């Protein structure tokens, strides 16, 4: 039961980060299509959002392994 719980929690944390990255990527592509001149600002904001989403997912996975390991 402990392994199934760990697997489900890891799955949820990785799906959450993947959903955020997909939403940010979609929105940034739409914004670039509307205003190509603002690409440096959009790229910076997009990369920051990717970094924060991935860091939250990594921290969550590390906490899960520490709790259930």
Secondary structure in CASP SS format (residue, H / E / C, confidence):
PFRMAT SS
TARGET T0000
AUTHOR 0000-0000-0000
METHOD secondary structure of the structure
MODEL  1
X C 1.00
X H 1.00
X H 1.00
X H 1.00
X H 1.00
X H 1.00
X H 1.00
X H 1.00
X H 1.00
X H 1.00
X H 1.00
X H 1.00
X H 1.00
X H 1.00
X H 1.00
X H 1.00
X H 1.00
X H 1.00
X H 1.00
X H 1.00
X H 1.00
X H 1.00
X H 1.00
X H 1.00
X H 1.00
X H 1.00
X H 1.00
X H 1.00
X H 1.00
X H 1.00
X H 1.00
X H 1.00
X H 1.00
X H 1.00
X C 1.00
X H 1.00
X H 1.00
X H 1.00
X H 1.00
X H 1.00
X H 1.00
X H 1.00
X H 1.00
X H 1.00
X H 1.00
X H 1.00
X H 1.00
X H 1.00
X H 1.00
X H 1.00
X H 1.00
X H 1.00
X H 1.00
X H 1.00
X H 1.00
X H 1.00
X H 1.00
X H 1.00
X H 1.00
X H 1.00
X H 1.00
X H 1.00
X H 1.00
X H 1.00
X H 1.00
X H 1.00
X H 1.00
X H 1.00
X C 1.00
END
